[in-house]
Amino acid sequence: MGNYDVAAYVWPAYTGRETRTRMFWPEGMGEWQTVKNAAPKYQGHTWPRRPLWGYVDEADPHVMEMEIDAAASHGINVFIYDWYWYDGRPFLENCLNDGFLKADNRDKMKFYLMWANHDVNHTWDIRLSWDQEDVIWKGAADRDEFETVCHRVIEKYFKQPNYYLIDGEPVFQIYDLGNLVNGLGGASKTREALEWFREETVKAGFPGLHLQLTVYGDVLNLSGLDGSGCRTEGEAVQKLGFSSITHYQFVHFADIDRDYTEILKDVKKEWKRLDREFDIPYFPHISIGWDNNPRFIGMRAGVVKNNTPEAVRAGFRMAKEYADSHPKQAPLITVNSWNEWTETSYLQPDDLYGYGYLKAAEEVFGEGEDERTRKDLY
């Protein structure tokens, strides 16, 4: 395939092997329960969509061998696993530990972790998802728990032979900066904790640690950072010791209740803003879509329109051009996602477009895109 590191986020909830998921999905198949039971909310709604591969158990290594082959053959060569830690222990590690890492062909794919350190409410439970205020688990971690988390990921994951590295440094993404800072007790203590994490990674035999941050519309408004004395969000993030930034979803910074090609115009503007305001690399991000109605009984506003494979291909091309124009940084592009079915943002084949999204990725990130397919859709 081509010379790009195309990294798709993985939502590791499509298994029933994690016992704590039964509180959200009592049928014992993880969030496939929600996908299976989804119904259209309005005339013309493209739900329900069903996976062509069926409701597979992604903690099964044989299933992951099939998925790795499909991803790698279509230009997706890195998985970013959403990784969770609640109540002093990991959550939803099964798909990574028992599925991906035990697959015979795991060497075809690199992977890295995004610590999804957000609070958990009832969003995953369709019976209670109307209640967005009640918090089940807190995502913030104090220094002792932070050190436990770091030691776990260094020993269990960084040392895996196919862990994704930039300049020899394992990449570790943090999702919620506000929770990180609040849990560690402020900006200065967060800086100290991240520096300790870096030192521990060096002790483990690496030249350093590549800390990546998920950015939203405005980092500085997050609690704990406004007193840091920094004038810009870029200055604050760099002061904390992060190495790079990327996005997780278009919905975090763009108006997504419109046509996909219109959204891409604002995405391109946001990339230019980040280039201006940050001295650390931004790795371009493309989301496939957004519609989280499967998780709710009632209608939820905010649905991306016309996110066809052809339109998404234009987004992939835009990200490729950004990577080409920044040759001094790693050719990393992040994609939401491999399998976010209940947010309608996935690369996996479905009964609407088949392998359309994967084919779009292959056309752009393969060894050579056919010039005849180059239609400027944005």
N, C-alpha and C positions, 0 to 999 in steps of 0.2 A: 504494500500500500504506500501511501504518500509519506511526506516528511513532517507531519503534524502530530502533536499529542492531543487527540480529541477525547476529552474526559467527560463521561456521562455520569451524573449523580444516580445513585441507587438507593431506593427506598426499601429497606430490608424487612418489610412487613408481610411479604407474601409467603408465609409459612405458619403452621399452627404449632410449631415446636417450642415457641417461647410461651411458657405457661401464663405469664402476666398479661399476654394479649387477650386472654379469654374475657377479661372484664370489658373490653371494647368490642370484640368479635367472638361471641360465644359459640359459633358454629365450628370453631377449631380449624379454620383455614386462613387465618390472618385477615388482612383487609380485602382479600378476594371476596369475602362475604359481601362487602359493600358494592364491589364491582358487579357481582352476580345479581344482586337485587336492585341495581340502579334502574331508574325509569325516566323517560323524558318529562321535562317540566313545562314545555310550551310547544306549540306547533312549529315544526321545523327544527326542534332541538335534536342534535345529532347523537344524543345518548338514547338508548343504551348502546355502548360499544363493547365488543367482546374480544378477548385475546385469541388470536389464531392458534397459539400454542396451548390453549386451555388454561385451567386454573392450577398451574403447576406449583410444586413445592420448591421454592428457590433456595431452600436449605438442603436440597438433594444434590450431591455432586454430579450425578448423571444429567440432571436438568441443567446445571450450570455449564457443563461441558458443551451442551447444545447451544446455550446462550452465548458463551464465549466465542464459539465458532461463528455464530451469526454476527456478533458485534465486530469481531476482528476482520471478517471478510468484507465488511461494509465501512471500514475506515475508523471505527471506534476502537481505540487501543488502550484506554485507561478507564477504570471505574472509580468513582469517588463514593465511597460508602458513607451514608449518613450513620453516625455512631453516637450512641446515647449512654448516659450514666445518670441513674436516678436511685435515690434511697441507698447510696453507698455501694451500688453494684451496677454492672453493665446491663443494658436492655437492648434486645433485638440484635444480638451478635450472631445468631444462628446462621443466617444466610451467608455471612462472611466466613465464619469459622468452619461450619459443617458443609457448606455448599461450595463457594468459590475457592477457598484455600485447599479443599480436598479434591478439586477437579483435576483430572489427569492432564488437561491442556492449559492449566493456569499460567504456564509460561508465555502464552500468547498475549496475555493482558497484564499491564501494570495496574496497581491500585493505590489509592491513598485514602485517608480518613478526613471527614469533616465532622468535628465535634458539634453535634446539633444540640447545643446547651440551652435550648429554649424551655420555658415552662410548658407543662402539659395541662390542657383543659379537656373538655369533652368533645373536641372536634372529631376525634376518631370514632366516637360512638354515636351513630345516627339517631339513637333513641333519645340522646341528651344533647346533641350538638347545638341546639338552640341556645344553650347556656355557655357563653364564652367567658364568663367571669370567674367561675369556680375553678380554682387551680388544684389539680390532683398531685402533681409532682413539680417541685421547684428545680429549675435548671442551674441556678447559681451554686458554685462550689467554693468553700473556704480554702485556705492555703493547704491544710492537711489533706483534704479530699482532692484538691488539685494535684498535689504531689502523687497521690495514689493513682490518679488517672494517667499522669505523665509516665510513671514507671510502667504501668500496664501497656501503654501504647508503644513505648520504646522497646520493651522486651518481647511483646507478643506480635507486634506488627512491623515496626521499623526494620527489624532484622530479617523480615521475610525477603527472599531473593528477588521478588518482583514488586517490592514496594517502590513507588514512584519517587524519584530523586531529581532535584535540580541542582546542578553543579555538585553532585555527590551528597547533597543535603536532603533528608526526608522531608516531604511536604506535609504539613499538618494545618488544616483549615479550621477556623473557629467561626461559628455561625452568629452568635449573639454577643456582641461586644459589651452591651450594657450589663447583661447577666454576669459576664466574666469579671468586669470591673467591680460591680456591686458585691459579688461573692468574695473577691479578694481584698476588698476594703479600700478601693480608690485607685486613681490612676498611677500614683507612684508605687504602690504595693503591687499593682498589676505588672508594671515594668520590671520590678524585682523578681516576681514569680516567673515571668516569661524568660528573663535572663537565666534564672536557675534552670528552667526547662532546657534551654539551649546548652548550658554547661553539662547537664546530665546526658544529653544526646551526644555531645562530644566525648564524654567519658565512655559511651557505648561504642565508640570507634568511628563516628562520623565526623566530617570536617565542620559541621554546624547543623543548624535547624532552619528550614525554610518555613516561617510562619506566614500563613495566608489568612486574610480576613474577608468575610462576606460583607460587602457594602450595600447600603440601602440608599435612600434619598439624601439623608443628612445624618452623618455619624455624630456630630458635635452635640446634637440635642439629647443624646443618650445620657442617662444619669451617671454621674461620676466623672465625666470628662469635661464638663463645662468649667470646672475649676482648675484645669490643668495649665492654664496660662497660654495655651496655643491659639493662634489666630485663625487657622484653617483646619478643616478636618484632615487634610493630608499631613499637616504638621503634627497633629495629635496622634494619628495612627503610626507615623514613623517614629515619634518619640517613644511610643510603647514598645517598639522593636519589631514590628511586622515587616515582612520581606516583600509581600505583594498583596494585591487585592483582586477580587473577582466578584461576580454576582451569583446569586442562586436562582433568581426568578425575575422575569420582567415585571411581575406584579408588584415587586418591592419598590419600584421607582417610576413606573409608567402607568398611564391610563390604559387599561387593557380592554375596556368595553367597546372595542371598535375593530376595524379591519387590521389584519396582521401587518400588511405592508405599510400602513400608516404608523403603526407602533414602531416598526424598524427605523423610521425617520427620527423618532425621538430617541431611540436607542443609540443611534449614531451620534446624536448631539450629546448624549450622556457620556459616551466614550471620549469625546473631545474634551468635555469638562473635566473628567477624571485625569486625562493626560495633562491638562493645565495645572491642576491642583495637587497632584501627587508626584513625588519624586521617586516613588517605588513603582515597579511594574504593575500595570493593570492587564490582566489576561481576559480577552474578550469572551463574553458569554452570550449564548443564544438559547432562548426558551422555545419549546415547541408550541406551547399554547397555555391557556388557563381556563378552567371551568371546574370549580370544586362542588358543583351541585350534587354529584353522587353522594357526598357526605352529609347532605341535609335533606330533610323531608320537604320543607318549603323551598321556594325559589330563591336563589342567591344571585344578586346582581353581580355583574362583572364576568363577561364571557368573551374570549377572543373570537373574532369572526374571520372566516376564510383562511384559516391556518392550514392550507393544503400543503402537500409535499412540495409543490412547485414554489409556493410562497416561502416555506421554510428553507428551501434550497437557496433562495436569495439571501436569507439570513446567514446561512453557512458560508456563502461566498463573501459576504460582508466581513465576517469574522476572519476568514482566510486572508483577505486583503489587509485587515488590521495587523494580523500576525506578520505578514510579509513586509509591512511598513515599519515594523519594530524588530529588526534583525538581531539586536543586541540582547533580547530577552528570549527565554525558552518559547518554542512554538506551541504553547499550550492554549487550548480553547476549551471552555467548559460548556456543557449542554445540560439543560433541564428538560428531560431526564431520560434515563433508561426505562423507568417503569412507574412513574407517578400517574397511575391510572385514575385515581379519584380526584386528581387535579387536572386531568386531561392534558398532560404534558409528558409524552413518552415516545420513545423510538421503537419500541417493540411492535411487531405487526398486529393489526387488528382487522376486524371484519368490514371496516369502512374504506381504508386505504391500502390494506394488505401490507406489503413491505415498502410502501412508498417513502416513509421517512428515512428508513435505512438506505434505500436506494439513492435518496437525495444526498445523504452524507457520503456515500461511496462515490457519487459523481463529482462532488466538490473536493473531497479529501483523499481521493485515490491518486494513483500515479499520474494521471493526466485527465483533466476535465475536457470533454469534447466541446470545442469552441461553439459548435452549433447549438449547445444548450445554454449559452450565455445570454439570457434575456434579463435586461435590467428591470427588476420588479420592485425596486425601492428607490 
